[in-house]
Structures are given as C-alpha cells and as structure tokens.
Amino acid sequence: MSETVLPNRPADVILVSMPWTIVRAPSIQLGLLKSILDGYSIKTQSAHLYLEFFNFVARRMHRKRV
C-alpha cells in the first residue's frame, strides 16, 4: 500500500475508520468519540484510511481484466 498520510502532531489516541464504511461521508462515530476525548484533554487524531484502501484496490483491479 502507498504511504499513509497522518497529521504531524502528537496524539494519545488515533481513531481509524475501517475500509467497510460509507465512502460518501466521514465516520460520525469517530467524530463523536474524538469530540468526547478532546473534552477530556486527550489528544486525538482521526484517520479515514478507507479512501487509501479503495485507491489501492482500484489500482490492482485496473491491472486485471474482469
């Protein structure tokens, strides 16, 4: 897989959205959890890596005849 781009800031917790999510909108669950953790001064990042995963799959599928 290509390099994963995450924000360059320290975090206590990184929330990762799995690749079987709806791709039209960011994860509301991660957004809510991040908001709660931020309220407790816990440094949190969200990583919506499903877009990178879909790009990876698309590149692989493009090489094969279906």
N, CA, C, O and CB atoms as a CASP TS submission, in Angstrom:
PFRMAT TS
TARGET T0000
AUTHOR 0000-0000-0000
METHOD Language model
MODEL 1
PARENT N/A
ATOM      1  N   MET     1       0.836  -1.174   0.000  1.00  0.00           N
ATOM      2  CA  MET     1       0.000   0.000   0.000  1.00  0.00           C
ATOM      3  C   MET     1       0.878   1.234   0.000  1.00  0.00           C
ATOM      4  O   MET     1       2.015   1.179   0.469  1.00  0.00           O
ATOM      5  CB  MET     1      -0.949   0.000   1.201  1.00  0.00           C
ATOM      6  N   SER     2       0.380   2.335  -0.511  1.00  0.00           N
ATOM      7  CA  SER     2       1.168   3.566  -0.535  1.00  0.00           C
ATOM      8  C   SER     2       1.308   4.134   0.873  1.00  0.00           C
ATOM      9  O   SER     2       0.706   3.642   1.827  1.00  0.00           O
ATOM     10  CB  SER     2       0.521   4.606  -1.469  1.00  0.00           C
ATOM     11  N   GLU     3       2.116   5.179   0.973  1.00  0.00           N
ATOM     12  CA  GLU     3       2.330   5.800   2.276  1.00  0.00           C
ATOM     13  C   GLU     3       1.024   6.353   2.830  1.00  0.00           C
ATOM     14  O   GLU     3       0.220   6.931   2.099  1.00  0.00           O
ATOM     15  CB  GLU     3       3.377   6.915   2.175  1.00  0.00           C
ATOM     16  N   THR     4       0.826   6.168   4.120  1.00  0.00           N
ATOM     17  CA  THR     4      -0.346   6.691   4.794  1.00  0.00           C
ATOM     18  C   THR     4      -0.036   8.090   5.294  1.00  0.00           C
ATOM     19  O   THR     4       0.989   8.311   5.939  1.00  0.00           O
ATOM     20  CB  THR     4      -0.783   5.769   5.956  1.00  0.00           C
ATOM     21  N   VAL     5      -0.908   9.022   5.000  1.00  0.00           N
ATOM     22  CA  VAL     5      -0.700  10.399   5.421  1.00  0.00           C
ATOM     23  C   VAL     5      -1.533  10.652   6.669  1.00  0.00           C
ATOM     24  O   VAL     5      -2.763  10.619   6.628  1.00  0.00           O
ATOM     25  CB  VAL     5      -1.072  11.399   4.287  1.00  0.00           C
ATOM     26  N   LEU     6      -0.847  10.904   7.776  1.00  0.00           N
ATOM     27  CA  LEU     6      -1.491  11.266   9.028  1.00  0.00           C
ATOM     28  C   LEU     6      -0.964  12.634   9.445  1.00  0.00           C
ATOM     29  O   LEU     6       0.162  12.992   9.100  1.00  0.00           O
ATOM     30  CB  LEU     6      -1.232  10.191  10.137  1.00  0.00           C
ATOM     31  N   PRO     7      -1.762  13.402  10.183  1.00  0.00           N
ATOM     32  CA  PRO     7      -1.284  14.708  10.643  1.00  0.00           C
ATOM     33  C   PRO     7      -0.005  14.560  11.471  1.00  0.00           C
ATOM     34  O   PRO     7       0.161  13.588  12.208  1.00  0.00           O
ATOM     35  CB  PRO     7      -2.374  15.418  11.471  1.00  0.00           C
ATOM     36  N   ASN     8       0.889  15.534  11.339  1.00  0.00           N
ATOM     37  CA  ASN     8       2.155  15.517  12.078  1.00  0.00           C
ATOM     38  C   ASN     8       2.009  16.204  13.425  1.00  0.00           C
ATOM     39  O   ASN     8       2.641  17.229  13.681  1.00  0.00           O
ATOM     40  CB  ASN     8       3.262  16.193  11.265  1.00  0.00           C
ATOM     41  N   ARG     9       1.194  15.651  14.260  1.00  0.00           N
ATOM     42  CA  ARG     9       1.083  16.186  15.613  1.00  0.00           C
ATOM     43  C   ARG     9       0.954  15.008  16.570  1.00  0.00           C
ATOM     44  O   ARG     9       0.368  13.983  16.222  1.00  0.00           O
ATOM     45  CB  ARG     9      -0.138  17.168  15.747  1.00  0.00           C
ATOM     46  N   PRO    10       1.496  15.152  17.767  1.00  0.00           N
ATOM     47  CA  PRO    10       1.419  14.039  18.713  1.00  0.00           C
ATOM     48  C   PRO    10      -0.016  13.758  19.118  1.00  0.00           C
ATOM     49  O   PRO    10      -0.840  14.668  19.214  1.00  0.00           O
ATOM     50  CB  PRO    10       2.260  14.334  19.949  1.00  0.00           C
ATOM     51  N   ALA    11      -0.303  12.492  19.354  1.00  0.00           N
ATOM     52  CA  ALA    11      -1.645  12.103  19.770  1.00  0.00           C
ATOM     53  C   ALA    11      -1.544  10.997  20.804  1.00  0.00           C
ATOM     54  O   ALA    11      -0.654  10.149  20.744  1.00  0.00           O
ATOM     55  CB  ALA    11      -2.496  11.646  18.560  1.00  0.00           C
ATOM     56  N   ASP    12      -2.467  11.019  21.753  1.00  0.00           N
ATOM     57  CA  ASP    12      -2.574   9.927  22.719  1.00  0.00           C
ATOM     58  C   ASP    12      -3.345   8.763  22.107  1.00  0.00           C
ATOM     59  O   ASP    12      -3.103   7.600  22.431  1.00  0.00           O
ATOM     60  CB  ASP    12      -3.263  10.407  24.018  1.00  0.00           C
ATOM     61  N   VAL    13      -4.289   9.101  21.203  1.00  0.00           N
ATOM     62  CA  VAL    13      -5.170   8.100  20.589  1.00  0.00           C
ATOM     63  C   VAL    13      -5.301   8.421  19.109  1.00  0.00           C
ATOM     64  O   VAL    13      -5.468   9.581  18.733  1.00  0.00           O
ATOM     65  CB  VAL    13      -6.579   8.071  21.282  1.00  0.00           C
ATOM     66  N   ILE    14      -5.226   7.391  18.267  1.00  0.00           N
ATOM     67  CA  ILE    14      -5.526   7.539  16.846  1.00  0.00           C
ATOM     68  C   ILE    14      -6.728   6.663  16.542  1.00  0.00           C
ATOM     69  O   ILE    14      -6.680   5.446  16.722  1.00  0.00           O
ATOM     70  CB  ILE    14      -4.295   7.156  15.945  1.00  0.00           C
ATOM     71  N   LEU    15      -7.810   7.284  16.079  1.00  0.00           N
ATOM     72  CA  LEU    15      -9.030   6.567  15.719  1.00  0.00           C
ATOM     73  C   LEU    15      -8.972   6.254  14.232  1.00  0.00           C
ATOM     74  O   LEU    15      -8.765   7.153  13.416  1.00  0.00           O
ATOM     75  CB  LEU    15     -10.310   7.399  16.072  1.00  0.00           C
ATOM     76  N   VAL    16      -9.152   4.989  13.873  1.00  0.00           N
ATOM     77  CA  VAL    16      -9.034   4.560  12.481  1.00  0.00           C
ATOM     78  C   VAL    16     -10.377   4.065  11.985  1.00  0.00           C
ATOM     79  O   VAL    16     -10.998   3.193  12.592  1.00  0.00           O
ATOM     80  CB  VAL    16      -7.964   3.460  12.329  1.00  0.00           C
ATOM     81  N   SER    17     -10.820   4.636  10.868  1.00  0.00           N
ATOM     82  CA  SER    17     -12.047   4.191  10.222  1.00  0.00           C
ATOM     83  C   SER    17     -11.718   3.011   9.325  1.00  0.00           C
ATOM     84  O   SER    17     -10.847   3.116   8.462  1.00  0.00           O
ATOM     85  CB  SER    17     -12.710   5.341   9.412  1.00  0.00           C
ATOM     86  N   MET    18     -12.391   1.908   9.514  1.00  0.00           N
ATOM     87  CA  MET    18     -12.117   0.689   8.759  1.00  0.00           C
ATOM     88  C   MET    18     -12.632   0.814   7.323  1.00  0.00           C
ATOM     89  O   MET    18     -13.494   1.648   7.047  1.00  0.00           O
ATOM     90  CB  MET    18     -12.757  -0.526   9.452  1.00  0.00           C
ATOM     91  N   PRO    19     -12.108  -0.013   6.401  1.00  0.00           N
ATOM     92  CA  PRO    19     -12.420   0.162   4.977  1.00  0.00           C
ATOM     93  C   PRO    19     -13.824  -0.257   4.553  1.00  0.00           C
ATOM     94  O   PRO    19     -14.147  -0.132   3.371  1.00  0.00           O
ATOM     95  CB  PRO    19     -11.448  -0.600   4.179  1.00  0.00           C
ATOM     96  N   TRP    20     -14.658  -0.737   5.438  1.00  0.00           N
ATOM     97  CA  TRP    20     -16.007  -1.118   5.027  1.00  0.00           C
ATOM     98  C   TRP    20     -17.041  -0.102   5.504  1.00  0.00           C
ATOM     99  O   TRP    20     -18.122  -0.469   5.965  1.00  0.00           O
ATOM    100  CB  TRP    20     -16.352  -2.507   5.564  1.00  0.00           C
ATOM    101  N   THR    21     -16.703   1.150   5.390  1.00  0.00           N
ATOM    102  CA  THR    21     -17.582   2.242   5.790  1.00  0.00           C
ATOM    103  C   THR    21     -18.235   2.867   4.556  1.00  0.00           C
ATOM    104  O   THR    21     -17.884   2.535   3.424  1.00  0.00           O
ATOM    105  CB  THR    21     -16.797   3.307   6.589  1.00  0.00           C
ATOM    106  N   ILE    22     -19.170   3.757   4.779  1.00  0.00           N
ATOM    107  CA  ILE    22     -19.779   4.515   3.680  1.00  0.00           C
ATOM    108  C   ILE    22     -18.767   5.564   3.232  1.00  0.00           C
ATOM    109  O   ILE    22     -18.271   6.338   4.051  1.00  0.00           O
ATOM    110  CB  ILE    22     -21.146   5.184   4.118  1.00  0.00           C
ATOM    111  N   VAL    23     -18.459   5.595   1.939  1.00  0.00           N
ATOM    112  CA  VAL    23     -17.392   6.484   1.472  1.00  0.00           C
ATOM    113  C   VAL    23     -17.874   7.896   1.164  1.00  0.00           C
ATOM    114  O   VAL    23     -17.056   8.770   0.876  1.00  0.00           O
ATOM    115  CB  VAL    23     -16.750   5.903   0.245  1.00  0.00           C
ATOM    116  N   ARG    24     -19.157   8.139   1.216  1.00  0.00           N
ATOM    117  CA  ARG    24     -19.668   9.475   0.895  1.00  0.00           C
ATOM    118  C   ARG    24     -19.598  10.439   2.060  1.00  0.00           C
ATOM    119  O   ARG    24     -19.784  11.641   1.874  1.00  0.00           O
ATOM    120  CB  ARG    24     -21.082   9.379   0.424  1.00  0.00           C
ATOM    121  N   ALA    25     -19.337   9.943   3.249  1.00  0.00           N
ATOM    122  CA  ALA    25     -19.323  10.811   4.429  1.00  0.00           C
ATOM    123  C   ALA    25     -18.307  10.287   5.437  1.00  0.00           C
ATOM    124  O   ALA    25     -18.094   9.078   5.524  1.00  0.00           O
ATOM    125  CB  ALA    25     -20.734  10.897   5.071  1.00  0.00           C
ATOM    126  N   PRO    26     -17.681  11.174   6.196  1.00  0.00           N
ATOM    127  CA  PRO    26     -16.768  10.705   7.240  1.00  0.00           C
ATOM    128  C   PRO    26     -17.551   9.981   8.345  1.00  0.00           C
ATOM    129  O   PRO    26     -18.767  10.133   8.459  1.00  0.00           O
ATOM    130  CB  PRO    26     -15.965  11.893   7.836  1.00  0.00           C
ATOM    131  N   SER    27     -16.856   9.217   9.129  1.00  0.00           N
ATOM    132  CA  SER    27     -17.480   8.438  10.191  1.00  0.00           C
ATOM    133  C   SER    27     -17.992   9.348  11.305  1.00  0.00           C
ATOM    134  O   SER    27     -17.211  10.032  11.967  1.00  0.00           O
ATOM    135  CB  SER    27     -16.489   7.415  10.754  1.00  0.00           C
ATOM    136  N   ILE    28     -19.304   9.351  11.505  1.00  0.00           N
ATOM    137  CA  ILE    28     -19.884  10.152  12.597  1.00  0.00           C
ATOM    138  C   ILE    28     -19.482   9.577  13.949  1.00  0.00           C
ATOM    139  O   ILE    28     -19.350  10.315  14.926  1.00  0.00           O
ATOM    140  CB  ILE    28     -21.429  10.206  12.479  1.00  0.00           C
ATOM    141  N   GLN    29     -19.286   8.261  14.009  1.00  0.00           N
ATOM    142  CA  GLN    29     -18.881   7.639  15.265  1.00  0.00           C
ATOM    143  C   GLN    29     -17.498   8.117  15.689  1.00  0.00           C
ATOM    144  O   GLN    29     -17.273   8.424  16.860  1.00  0.00           O
ATOM    145  CB  GLN    29     -18.894   6.116  15.134  1.00  0.00           C
ATOM    146  N   LEU    30     -16.571   8.180  14.733  1.00  0.00           N
ATOM    147  CA  LEU    30     -15.233   8.666  15.075  1.00  0.00           C
ATOM    148  C   LEU    30     -15.272  10.145  15.461  1.00  0.00           C
ATOM    149  O   LEU    30     -14.562  10.574  16.371  1.00  0.00           O
ATOM    150  CB  LEU    30     -14.267   8.451  13.896  1.00  0.00           C
ATOM    151  N   GLY    31     -16.096  10.910  14.772  1.00  0.00           N
ATOM    152  CA  GLY    31     -16.226  12.324  15.098  1.00  0.00           C
ATOM    153  C   GLY    31     -16.748  12.548  16.509  1.00  0.00           C
ATOM    154  O   GLY    31     -16.247  13.408  17.234  1.00  0.00           O
ATOM    155  N   LEU    32     -17.761  11.768  16.898  1.00  0.00           N
ATOM    156  CA  LEU    32     -18.317  11.890  18.249  1.00  0.00           C
ATOM    157  C   LEU    32     -17.311  11.450  19.307  1.00  0.00           C
ATOM    158  O   LEU    32     -17.137  12.116  20.327  1.00  0.00           O
ATOM    159  CB  LEU    32     -19.599  11.064  18.372  1.00  0.00           C
ATOM    160  N   LEU    33     -16.653  10.321  19.053  1.00  0.00           N
ATOM    161  CA  LEU    33     -15.669   9.828  20.011  1.00  0.00           C
ATOM    162  C   LEU    33     -14.501  10.803  20.146  1.00  0.00           C
ATOM    163  O   LEU    33     -14.014  11.035  21.252  1.00  0.00           O
ATOM    164  CB  LEU    33     -15.159   8.446  19.588  1.00  0.00           C
ATOM    165  N   LYS    34     -14.052  11.371  19.034  1.00  0.00           N
ATOM    166  CA  LYS    34     -12.974  12.364  19.077  1.00  0.00           C
ATOM    167  C   LYS    34     -13.396  13.583  19.895  1.00  0.00           C
ATOM    168  O   LYS    34     -12.614  14.099  20.693  1.00  0.00           O
ATOM    169  CB  LYS    34     -12.575  12.793  17.650  1.00  0.00           C
ATOM    170  N   SER    35     -14.610  14.033  19.699  1.00  0.00           N
ATOM    171  CA  SER    35     -15.118  15.185  20.442  1.00  0.00           C
ATOM    172  C   SER    35     -15.148  14.905  21.947  1.00  0.00           C
ATOM    173  O   SER    35     -14.779  15.764  22.749  1.00  0.00           O
ATOM    174  CB  SER    35     -16.521  15.557  19.947  1.00  0.00           C
ATOM    175  N   ILE    36     -15.583  13.718  22.322  1.00  0.00           N
ATOM    176  CA  ILE    36     -15.634  13.350  23.747  1.00  0.00           C
ATOM    177  C   ILE    36     -14.223  13.303  24.324  1.00  0.00           C
ATOM    178  O   ILE    36     -13.969  13.849  25.398  1.00  0.00           O
ATOM    179  CB  ILE    36     -16.341  11.977  23.939  1.00  0.00           C
ATOM    180  N   LEU    37     -13.308  12.649  23.612  1.00  0.00           N
ATOM    181  CA  LEU    37     -11.930  12.546  24.113  1.00  0.00           C
ATOM    182  C   LEU    37     -11.263  13.913  24.188  1.00  0.00           C
ATOM    183  O   LEU    37     -10.535  14.197  25.138  1.00  0.00           O
ATOM    184  CB  LEU    37     -11.105  11.614  23.219  1.00  0.00           C
ATOM    185  N   ASP    38     -11.508  14.760  23.193  1.00  0.00           N
ATOM    186  CA  ASP    38     -10.972  16.128  23.233  1.00  0.00           C
ATOM    187  C   ASP    38     -11.487  16.875  24.458  1.00  0.00           C
ATOM    188  O   ASP    38     -10.757  17.669  25.053  1.00  0.00           O
ATOM    189  CB  ASP    38     -11.348  16.897  21.950  1.00  0.00           C
ATOM    190  N   GLY    39     -12.742  16.626  24.839  1.00  0.00           N
ATOM    191  CA  GLY    39     -13.323  17.260  26.027  1.00  0.00           C
ATOM    192  C   GLY    39     -12.607  16.876  27.308  1.00  0.00           C
ATOM    193  O   GLY    39     -12.636  17.623  28.286  1.00  0.00           O
ATOM    194  N   TYR    40     -11.964  15.713  27.311  1.00  0.00           N
ATOM    195  CA  TYR    40     -11.172  15.257  28.458  1.00  0.00           C
ATOM    196  C   TYR    40      -9.683  15.557  28.275  1.00  0.00           C
ATOM    197  O   TYR    40      -8.844  15.006  28.987  1.00  0.00           O
ATOM    198  CB  TYR    40     -11.376  13.756  28.673  1.00  0.00           C
ATOM    199  N   SER    41      -9.361  16.429  27.324  1.00  0.00           N
ATOM    200  CA  SER    41      -7.976  16.837  27.026  1.00  0.00           C
ATOM    201  C   SER    41      -7.094  15.666  26.605  1.00  0.00           C
ATOM    202  O   SER    41      -5.895  15.645  26.884  1.00  0.00           O
ATOM    203  CB  SER    41      -7.363  17.515  28.240  1.00  0.00           C
ATOM    204  N   ILE    42      -7.705  14.692  25.927  1.00  0.00           N
ATOM    205  CA  ILE    42      -6.952  13.567  25.366  1.00  0.00           C
ATOM    206  C   ILE    42      -6.695  13.896  23.899  1.00  0.00           C
ATOM    207  O   ILE    42      -7.633  14.020  23.111  1.00  0.00           O
ATOM    208  CB  ILE    42      -7.732  12.190  25.527  1.00  0.00           C
ATOM    209  N   LYS    43      -5.421  14.036  23.537  1.00  0.00           N
ATOM    210  CA  LYS    43      -5.057  14.384  22.159  1.00  0.00           C
ATOM    211  C   LYS    43      -5.452  13.232  21.234  1.00  0.00           C
ATOM    212  O   LYS    43      -5.029  12.091  21.424  1.00  0.00           O
ATOM    213  CB  LYS    43      -3.523  14.692  22.040  1.00  0.00           C
ATOM    214  N   THR    44      -6.266  13.552  20.237  1.00  0.00           N
ATOM    215  CA  THR    44      -6.843  12.520  19.376  1.00  0.00           C
ATOM    216  C   THR    44      -6.716  12.911  17.913  1.00  0.00           C
ATOM    217  O   THR    44      -6.872  14.079  17.557  1.00  0.00           O
ATOM    218  CB  THR    44      -8.314  12.279  19.732  1.00  0.00           C
ATOM    219  N   GLN    45      -6.430  11.920  17.061  1.00  0.00           N
ATOM    220  CA  GLN    45      -6.430  12.099  15.611  1.00  0.00           C
ATOM    221  C   GLN    45      -7.416  11.086  15.022  1.00  0.00           C
ATOM    222  O   GLN    45      -7.611  10.003  15.573  1.00  0.00           O
ATOM    223  CB  GLN    45      -4.980  11.914  15.003  1.00  0.00           C
ATOM    224  N   SER    46      -8.027  11.451  13.909  1.00  0.00           N
ATOM    225  CA  SER    46      -8.861  10.519  13.165  1.00  0.00           C
ATOM    226  C   SER    46      -8.181  10.212  11.844  1.00  0.00           C
ATOM    227  O   SER    46      -7.669  11.112  11.178  1.00  0.00           O
ATOM    228  CB  SER    46     -10.287  11.094  12.938  1.00  0.00           C
ATOM    229  N   ALA    47      -8.175   8.948  11.465  1.00  0.00           N
ATOM    230  CA  ALA    47      -7.588   8.528  10.193  1.00  0.00           C
ATOM    231  C   ALA    47      -8.644   7.772   9.398  1.00  0.00           C
ATOM    232  O   ALA    47      -9.046   6.670   9.768  1.00  0.00           O
ATOM    233  CB  ALA    47      -6.318   7.642  10.417  1.00  0.00           C
ATOM    234  N   HIS    48      -9.084   8.376   8.308  1.00  0.00           N
ATOM    235  CA  HIS    48     -10.076   7.751   7.437  1.00  0.00           C
ATOM    236  C   HIS    48      -9.328   7.094   6.277  1.00  0.00           C
ATOM    237  O   HIS    48      -9.275   7.630   5.170  1.00  0.00           O
ATOM    238  CB  HIS    48     -11.134   8.800   6.917  1.00  0.00           C
ATOM    239  N   LEU    49      -8.753   5.927   6.555  1.00  0.00           N
ATOM    240  CA  LEU    49      -7.850   5.272   5.614  1.00  0.00           C
ATOM    241  C   LEU    49      -8.573   4.499   4.519  1.00  0.00           C
ATOM    242  O   LEU    49      -7.930   3.949   3.625  1.00  0.00           O
ATOM    243  CB  LEU    49      -6.940   4.344   6.356  1.00  0.00           C
ATOM    244  N   TYR    50      -9.892   4.449   4.575  1.00  0.00           N
ATOM    245  CA  TYR    50     -10.637   3.695   3.557  1.00  0.00           C
ATOM    246  C   TYR    50     -10.451   4.288   2.170  1.00  0.00           C
ATOM    247  O   TYR    50     -10.511   3.555   1.183  1.00  0.00           O
ATOM    248  CB  TYR    50     -12.122   3.659   3.905  1.00  0.00           C
ATOM    249  N   LEU    51     -10.229   5.581   2.065  1.00  0.00           N
ATOM    250  CA  LEU    51     -10.001   6.182   0.751  1.00  0.00           C
ATOM    251  C   LEU    51      -8.696   5.662   0.157  1.00  0.00           C
ATOM    252  O   LEU    51      -8.630   5.366  -1.036  1.00  0.00           O
ATOM    253  CB  LEU    51      -9.970   7.725   0.852  1.00  0.00           C
ATOM    254  N   GLU    52      -7.672   5.551   0.977  1.00  0.00           N
ATOM    255  CA  GLU    52      -6.410   4.990   0.508  1.00  0.00           C
ATOM    256  C   GLU    52      -6.591   3.516   0.139  1.00  0.00           C
ATOM    257  O   GLU    52      -6.034   3.052  -0.856  1.00  0.00           O
ATOM    258  CB  GLU    52      -5.312   5.148   1.586  1.00  0.00           C
ATOM    259  N   PHE    53      -7.366   2.784   0.934  1.00  0.00           N
ATOM    260  CA  PHE    53      -7.625   1.373   0.645  1.00  0.00           C
ATOM    261  C   PHE    53      -8.346   1.217  -0.692  1.00  0.00           C
ATOM    262  O   PHE    53      -7.979   0.354  -1.489  1.00  0.00           O
ATOM    263  CB  PHE    53      -8.456   0.737   1.773  1.00  0.00           C
ATOM    264  N   PHE    54      -9.358   2.032  -0.948  1.00  0.00           N
ATOM    265  CA  PHE    54     -10.095   1.935  -2.208  1.00  0.00           C
ATOM    266  C   PHE    54      -9.200   2.300  -3.398  1.00  0.00           C
ATOM    267  O   PHE    54      -9.309   1.687  -4.460  1.00  0.00           O
ATOM    268  CB  PHE    54     -11.331   2.851  -2.175  1.00  0.00           C
ATOM    269  N   ASN    55      -8.330   3.277  -3.231  1.00  0.00           N
ATOM    270  CA  ASN    55      -7.379   3.608  -4.294  1.00  0.00           C
ATOM    271  C   ASN    55      -6.453   2.430  -4.579  1.00  0.00           C
ATOM    272  O   ASN    55      -6.155   2.143  -5.739  1.00  0.00           O
ATOM    273  CB  ASN    55      -6.556   4.849  -3.913  1.00  0.00           C
ATOM    274  N   PHE    56      -5.998   1.752  -3.539  1.00  0.00           N
ATOM    275  CA  PHE    56      -5.154   0.576  -3.679  1.00  0.00           C
ATOM    276  C   PHE    56      -5.879  -0.517  -4.467  1.00  0.00           C
ATOM    277  O   PHE    56      -5.317  -1.091  -5.400  1.00  0.00           O
ATOM    278  CB  PHE    56      -4.734   0.053  -2.299  1.00  0.00           C
ATOM    279  N   VAL    57      -7.127  -0.803  -4.088  1.00  0.00           N
ATOM    280  CA  VAL    57      -7.908  -1.835  -4.765  1.00  0.00           C
ATOM    281  C   VAL    57      -8.158  -1.445  -6.223  1.00  0.00           C
ATOM    282  O   VAL    57      -8.053  -2.284  -7.117  1.00  0.00           O
ATOM    283  CB  VAL    57      -9.247  -2.069  -4.032  1.00  0.00           C
ATOM    284  N   ALA    58      -8.485  -0.192  -6.458  1.00  0.00           N
ATOM    285  CA  ALA    58      -8.746   0.267  -7.829  1.00  0.00           C
ATOM    286  C   ALA    58      -7.511   0.102  -8.706  1.00  0.00           C
ATOM    287  O   ALA    58      -7.627  -0.304  -9.862  1.00  0.00           O
ATOM    288  CB  ALA    58      -9.197   1.737  -7.828  1.00  0.00           C
ATOM    289  N   ARG    59      -6.328   0.412  -8.171  1.00  0.00           N
ATOM    290  CA  ARG    59      -5.100   0.233  -8.948  1.00  0.00           C
ATOM    291  C   ARG    59      -4.875  -1.237  -9.268  1.00  0.00           C
ATOM    292  O   ARG    59      -4.457  -1.574 -10.376  1.00  0.00           O
ATOM    293  CB  ARG    59      -3.892   0.798  -8.188  1.00  0.00           C
ATOM    294  N   ARG    60      -5.147  -2.114  -8.309  1.00  0.00           N
ATOM    295  CA  ARG    60      -4.980  -3.556  -8.527  1.00  0.00           C
ATOM    296  C   ARG    60      -5.986  -4.069  -9.556  1.00  0.00           C
ATOM    297  O   ARG    60      -5.633  -4.858 -10.433  1.00  0.00           O
ATOM    298  CB  ARG    60      -5.141  -4.325  -7.199  1.00  0.00           C
ATOM    299  N   MET    61      -7.229  -3.626  -9.449  1.00  0.00           N
ATOM    300  CA  MET    61      -8.279  -4.084 -10.362  1.00  0.00           C
ATOM    301  C   MET    61      -8.020  -3.569 -11.782  1.00  0.00           C
ATOM    302  O   MET    61      -8.355  -4.242 -12.757  1.00  0.00           O
ATOM    303  CB  MET    61      -9.668  -3.616  -9.867  1.00  0.00           C
ATOM    304  N   HIS    62      -7.437  -2.400 -11.895  1.00  0.00           N
ATOM    305  CA  HIS    62      -7.166  -1.823 -13.207  1.00  0.00           C
ATOM    306  C   HIS    62      -6.187  -2.687 -13.988  1.00  0.00           C
ATOM    307  O   HIS    62      -6.254  -2.748 -15.215  1.00  0.00           O
ATOM    308  CB  HIS    62      -6.617  -0.404 -13.065  1.00  0.00           C
ATOM    309  N   ARG    63      -5.276  -3.357 -13.281  1.00  0.00           N
ATOM    310  CA  ARG    63      -4.268  -4.203 -13.922  1.00  0.00           C
ATOM    311  C   ARG    63      -4.841  -5.528 -14.421  1.00  0.00           C
ATOM    312  O   ARG    63      -4.243  -6.171 -15.284  1.00  0.00           O
ATOM    313  CB  ARG    63      -3.138  -4.475 -12.955  1.00  0.00           C
ATOM    314  N   LYS    64      -6.001  -5.945 -13.886  1.00  0.00           N
ATOM    315  CA  LYS    64      -6.583  -7.235 -14.248  1.00  0.00           C
ATOM    316  C   LYS    64      -7.784  -7.043 -15.152  1.00  0.00           C
ATOM    317  O   LYS    64      -8.533  -6.077 -15.014  1.00  0.00           O
ATOM    318  CB  LYS    64      -6.984  -8.018 -12.997  1.00  0.00           C
ATOM    319  N   ARG    65      -7.955  -7.952 -16.057  1.00  0.00           N
ATOM    320  CA  ARG    65      -9.157  -7.937 -16.906  1.00  0.00           C
ATOM    321  C   ARG    65     -10.254  -8.665 -16.149  1.00  0.00           C
ATOM    322  O   ARG    65     -10.042  -9.760 -15.628  1.00  0.00           O
ATOM    323  CB  ARG    65      -8.893  -8.608 -18.317  1.00  0.00           C
ATOM    324  N   VAL    66     -11.397  -8.063 -16.094  1.00  0.00           N
ATOM    325  CA  VAL    66     -12.535  -8.666 -15.392  1.00  0.00           C
ATOM    326  C   VAL    66     -13.496  -9.238 -16.399  1.00  0.00           C
ATOM    327  O   VAL    66     -14.527  -9.795 -16.022  1.00  0.00           O
ATOM    328  CB  VAL    66     -13.249  -7.637 -14.491  1.00  0.00           C
TER
END
